[in-house]
Amino acid sequence: MEWETVIGLEIHAQLKTRSKIFSGASTAYGAEPNTQACTVDLGLPGVLPVLNKEVVRMATKFGLAIGAEVARKSVFARKNYFYPDLPKGYQISQFELPVVKAGTLTITLDDGETKVIGVTRAHLEEDAGKSLHEDFHGMTGIDLNRAGTPLLEIVSEPDMRSAREAVAYMRKIHSLVQYLDICDGNMQEGSFRCDANVSVRPKGQEAFGTRTEIKNINSFRFVERAINYEVQRQIDLIEDGGEVVQETRLYDPDRNETRSMRSKEEANDYRYFPDPDLLPLVIEPEFIEQVKKEMPELPDEKKARFESEHGLSSYDANVLIASRATADYFEAVVAELGGEAKLVANWMNGELAARLNRDAIEIEQAPVSADAFAGLLRRIVDNTISGKIAKEVFDAMWNGEGSADEIIDSRGLKQITDSGAIEAIIDNVIANNPSQVEQYRGGQAKLLGYFVGQVMKATQGKANPAQVNQILKQKLDS
């Protein structure tokens, strides 16, 4: 039997506010446990939540960016469950009336195909604290620093049909929230994570199969692996005569498997009801208009501009706009050079990307700044060095040995562009290789590459390649 996969994602993006959603406690990451949890976060008797206006602004920006409806009126509800990481026994969230509903997002797959994914809703809620197990023997520690940190939960329609589509959608949301400057997207710190709802059904069947939810996946690679494993597990289970049980599962990356955590709760299990301590959230049209004026250039708009303004291919533009920091770096280098966008794109998507991947760092941590990178490419443009020597210079810059000019000078790497000097070296190479000259003139034109190699070897790679090719061809053809 042929099977079809059905996937929906619930993405949790921590909002970049300095204080929490319902209290004045700090949201800064990395503080000592329980030093950033106030009486509201601790759920002490008599305390009252007060909504942080900035989270409303950020949710509105997201709604506008996906063409969704920003609700004039939304309601905060109590989602009741008992876990020690939320001491008051419930989470303040939104249920029936979310702040954002019914938007869309267009994703681009590896083969260039595009697909529109529906976004059901995005609602505001508070994050829970952390339960810590590793440092306590037979006990669990609770850190409430994260309790009350504002979250925007972004719920997709079940429109994705493969793990690759799910990753493309997650990457697009990740990029979008960073462009909007509403989330830092740091997956290692838990600022951006997702739950994946996965089911399978016979191909052609309209009704959905029983779904499972894989909780708290915090990397693109793990999302793809977890979904692929879960799909195969469900297919094997059904084909062996079993039934998929609706449940919450955990992904174990070390074993590359999903494991059952608990039976899947339904909405009525949480006993949602409007929070009596919070008034309905009313967003006036004037507020939405004000936020519209603050909207930055979004990824799809930037991609179109990179193609039209800089003449980049769709592929190059897609890679460069994947993160706001990468796009900003590209534009800073092009501005410093006064053009040469294709050269910049080639080097960023080639040498620079390779170093970032090798060192497992983001472009913000790159040891070569945009200005320094422009300084290197400038020396290619003005023929001071060849592209091959530039790679050697770039390595040295990456290792902290100085600017491009300092490295070129200290290592004596300036390109030889004196035609007379190049001609003398070529004459010597031709004189020392009479049989190859004869073969070339006998019709073996591919030997031109051999002569170019000999000249470059004699000049330690410093001769201008274009001049070498031109002069060699003239002399060998004459």
N, C-alpha and C positions, 0 to 999 in steps of 0.2 A: 504494500500500500504506500502511496505517496503522501507525505505529510506536509502541512503548512505551519510555520511558526507564527505566533501572534505575540507581540511584545508591546508593553507600555512602560514608560519610565516615570518615576516620581523623583524629581531632583530637588535636593535641599541646598539652597544657596544662603550662606550666612551673610547678612547685610553689613556693609562697612560703616556702621555707626560707631561713635566713640563710647556711647552708653547703651544699655540694654533696652529691650523693647518696652518694658513696663517699669523700669527703675533707673536710678542714676548711676548704678554700678558700672565700672569700666568693662569694656569688652576686649582689652588688650590680651594678646595670646602669650602664654608662657610664664605667667606669674605663679608663685607658690600656691599650692592647693588651698582653696577656701579663703583666699585673701581678697577676692573680688566678688563676694556674694554678700549682698546686704539683706536687711530684714524682709524685703519683698521676695527676693530670690529664695530665702530660707523658708518662706511660707509661714512666718510667725503670725499668731492671732492678731487681728485688728489692723493689719497693714492693707493698703489699697494700691492697686496698679494704676499707673498713669501712662497713657500711650505716648510714645516718642514720635513726634511729627515727622522726623526725617525718614522713618521707615515707610510712611505713607507716600512721601515724595519718591522714594526709590521704587516702591511697588508700582506707582503710576508710570514712572519712566519705563519699566519693563513692559507694562501693558501697552503703552504707546508703541514700543519697539516691535511688538509682534502683531500689531494691528488688532488688538483685542478691545473688548469693552471694559472700560474702567468704571466700576459700579459707583453710581451716585450714593448708594447706601449699602454698607456691608456690616456684618455683625460678628462680634467675637463670641466664641462659645467655649464652654468647659468640656474638655475631652477627658473623661474620668478613667484613670487606671492607677494602680498602686505599684510604683517602683521607687526605690530609695533615691534615685537620681532626680526626682521632682518631689520634694518633701511635702508639698501641700496636697498631694494625692490626685492632682489633675493637671493637664496642660492647657494653657489658653491658646486656642487655635481659631480657625474659621471653618464653618461646615456648610450650611445650606446657602449662605450669602457671602461668597468670597469677594475680595476686592477686585480681582481681574478674572474675566471669563471669555472663552471662545476666541482664541487667537490662532495664528498659524505660523509655521517656520519652514522655510525651504532649505533642504539639505542637499549637498553635492557629494556623490559617491566617488570612489577611486576611479571609476571608468568615465567620469564626467557626467553621468546621468543625474538628474535632479528629481527630488520627490518632495511633496508638501506634506508635512506632519501637523496634525491638529493638536493644539494645546487646549485642553479642556478648561483649565483654571489655574490660577496662581493665588495662593492665599498666604496671609501672614500668620505666624505663630512663634512661640518661644521655644528655644532649644532646651534640651534636658542637660543635666550634669553628666559626669562620667563615673562609671563604676570601675574601680581599679582592682585587679585580681593578682597581678604578678608579684607585688611586694609584700603581700600579706598571706601568711600560712594559715589556711583554714578560715580566713576571713576576707571580707571585701571592703576596700576603702572607697569613700565617696568624695569626689572633688566637685564642688558646686560652682566653680568659677564660670563654667559655660552655661549654667542654668539661667535662662532669661535672655540669652543672646538672640537677637532677631533673626528669624529665618523666613525666606520666601520659598514655599514649597510649590514647585512647578509640575503640574500633572499633565502628561500627554494623553492623547487618544491612543487606543491600541492599534496604531497605524503602521508599526514597524514589523517587517517580515524576516529579518535576519539580524544576527549580532552586529554585523557590519553597519547596517542602517542605524541600529541603536547607538553605536559608538559615534557615528557621524552626527546624529542628533545631539548627543551629549556634548560633543566637542563644539557644536554650533552654539548651544546654550552657554557653555563655558566661556566661549569667546564673547558672546553678546553681553553677559553680565559684567565682564571686565571692560568692554568698550563703554558701557553705561556707567562704569565706576561705582557699581553698587555692591560688588563682591570681589574679593581679591583672588578667588579661584584656587586658593592653596589647598590641594587635595591631601597633602601629607598632614596638614594641621586640621583637617576635617571641615574646612570652610566650604567645600563643594563635594557632595557625595550623592549617591542615588540608590533607590530601591528599584529592582526590576521585576515587573509582573510578566510571567512567562507561561504560555500554554501552547498546545499543539492541537491540530484538528486535521481530519482527512482532507486532502486537496479537493476543493469544490464545495465543501460543506460551509454553510453560512453561520451556523451556531458556533459560538466559541467553546473550546474545551475548558476543563477545570484548570484554573491557574494557580501557580504558586508565586510567592513573593520572596525574592532574594534581597536581604536587608543590608544596608550600609556598605555599599561597594565604593571604594575611594580611589580607583584608578581606571583609566580607559582600557588598559590591557586586561585587568581583572573583570571588568564588565563583559568584555567579549568572551573571555574564557568561561566565566560563570554561566552566561547564557547558553553557550554552545554545550557545556556539560549538562545543564538542566534540560535542554531540548532533547538530547540523546537519552537521558535518564527517563524522561517521560515516554518517549517513543518505545524504548525497550520494555518499560513497565506495561504499557498498553498491549504491545504485541505478544507479551508473555501471558496475557489474560488478566492482568491486574488493573487497578483503577488509580488514577491520580487523585490525591487527597489535597483539598485546599488548605494550605498551611504556609507558615513563614519559615524560610530556610536561611541558613548562613553559608557563605562561600568561604572555603578554606583554601587559600592560594598555595600553601605548601603541598597539599595533597591533590590540588586541582579537582575539588569535589564540593557539592553542596550537601549540607546536612540539616535535618529537621530541627527546628528550634521550638515551635509551638504551633498549635492549630491556629489558622488564620482568623483573626477577629473580624466581625462585621460591625457596621456603624452602630447598631443598637447595643453592642457589647460595651461601647464607650459611654453610653448614656449622655450623648451630647445635649446640652441645653444652653441658651444664651447666658453669657456671664453677667450676673446681676451687678457686678462692680464696674462694668464698662458700658458706656453709652454706645449706641450704634455709631459707626464711623460714617460720616457724611462728607463727601468730597464735592465741593462746589465747582461749577464749570470754569470759574476764574482761576482756580488753583490748577486745573488741568491745562488751561491755556498757558499759564506761567511755566509749568513743567515742559510743555512743548517747546518753548523758546530756549530752554536749557539743554535740549537734546543734542548729543554729539553726532558726528558723522558715523553711521552704523556700518558694520562689516560689508554688507552687500553694496552699499553706496560707495564705500572706499574702493572695493574691487573694481567697480565700473569706472571709477575715476582713474585708477592706476592703469587700466587698459587703454582708456581714451587719452589721458594726459601724458602718460609715460610710454605708451605703445607696448605694454607688456602682454604676454600671452595670458590666456585664462588660467593656465596651470601656475605660472609664476605669481600672478596676482593672488590666486587662492592661497598659496603657501605664505606669502608675505602678510596677508591680512588675517591669518589664523589667530594671531594674538595682537592686542593693541600695542604692546611693547615692541613687537617685531615690526609692525607697520610704522611706528614712530621712528624706530632706528633707521629703517629704509629711507624715510623722508628726510631725516636729518643728514644722512650721508649724501643723498642726491642734492640737497640744498647746498651743502658744503662744497660739493664738486661742481655745482652749476649745471648739472645734467648727468649724462652717462647712466641713465636708469637701467638699461639692459645689463651693462657691466656690473653694476651694483647688485642687481637681482641674481645674476649668475654666481657672484662670489658669496652672497648671503645664503642662497639656496644650496651652494656647494661647500666651499671650504669652511665658512662660518658655521653652517648647520652641522657639518661633520664634527667639528670641535665641540660644539654644545652637546651633541649626542654622546660623544666619547666621554666627556667629563660629567655627563648627567646633570647639567645646569641649565637654567633659563637664560634668555638673552640679557635680562637685567643684571645677571651676575658675570657676564662676559668680561674678561680682563682687558679686552680691546674696545674702547669707547667708539661711538659713531664718528667723532672727530678724527680719532687716530686711524680708524678704518678708511675714512676718506683720504687721509694723508697717504696711505699705502696705495690706494687705487689711483690717486693723482700721479704717482710715479710710473704707473703702467701707461696712463693716458699720454704723458709727456715723453714716453720712451726712455726714461731714466733706467728702468729695469724691464725685463721681459715678464710675461705671465708666469713662467716656470720659476724664475728667481723670486718673484713676488711671493710664491708659496713658502719658500725658505724664510723670507723676511717675516711673513705672517706668523710662522711657527715661533720665531724669535720674539716677536711682539707678544704673542700669547703667553710666552714664558717670562715676560716681564723684563726683556732686555733693552727696552727703550722704544722710541718712535721709529717709524719707517726710515726717515732720513738719517737718524743716528746709526741704525743698524746697517744701512746701505754704505754709509761712510766708513764705519769701523771695520766692515768686512770687505771693503773694496768691491762692491757688487754692481757698480754703475755699468750700464749697458754700453757696449762699444758701438757707436753710431758713425764713427769716422769712416767714410767710404774708402779712403786710401788704405787705412789700416786693415779693413776687412778684405779689400781686394788683394793685398799682399799675402794674407793668410790663405785665401782661396787659391791664388797662384801656386803656393807651396803645396797645398793639398792635391791640386790637379797634377802637378809635376811628380808627386810621390805615388800616384795611383794610375799609371798609364794604361794598364789592362782594363780597369773599370771605366776609364774615359772611352776606350775603344768600344767596350760593350754598350755604353750609353749611346754613343754615336751610331752604333749598329742597330739601335731601335729599342734598347732596354731602358725606357724612360723612367721606370721605377727606381733606378739607381740614383736618381737625383736625391732621394732621401738618404742614401748612404753618404753622399758628399756633404749634405747639410749636417749630418751627424758628426762627420770628421771635423768640419769647421767649428761646430759648437764645442766639440771636445777640446780642440786646440785653444779655444777662447774661454774655456771653463764655463760655457753656457752664457757668456756675457755679450756675444755678438747679437745685434738686432736681427731676429729671424726673418723678417720681411726683406731686409736689405740682403741678407745672405742668400735667400732664395732667388731674388732678382738678379744679383751679380753672377751667381753660379750659373743660372740658366743662360744668361747672355754669353758667358765665356765658353760653356760647354756646347752651346748651339752654334757658336761662331766658327 
